[in-house]
């Protein structure tokens, strides 16, 4: 009887230890859309876990970027670190001005093994003509709990409309 009870306790532990580990991986994308007919410029930041995120990344067009793709990372005797930050630029002519958008990689930490080093986001800057109308990182400190910028919409003659989402809602 004691032997059976021991097996009933031990078996689930052994089975759990033998199961392959599965780590959830979140895949984020920054997407740009210039709708000249609708007179609107939109930038969105969204993501999904595992296969769904990988599928979104595989199906993305030329105006969508994974923040990690905007970073050059080197792993050598000096450590695992960001050595270059890339940026992409787009222009969108709307009825009131030509808008210029710059999306730049924003590492959580230049040392990938350091605090927040496992996170990457993007810095977005938008000019209406020569006036800078938006300049902000989409995601702040990975431990700060601040809402993320998940959408920026620009229309002629109006300030940017910014949507912010709490981290727990973004990473669900």
Secondary structure, 3 states (H helix, E strand, C coil): CHHHHHHHHHHHHHHHHHCCCCCCCEEEEEEEEEECCCCEEEEEEEEEEHHHHHHHHHHCCCCEECHHHHEEEEEECCEEEEEEECEEEEEEECCCCEEEEEEEEEECCCECCCCCCCCEEEEEEEEECCEEEEEEECCCCCCCCCCEEEEEEEECCCCCEEEEECHHHHCC
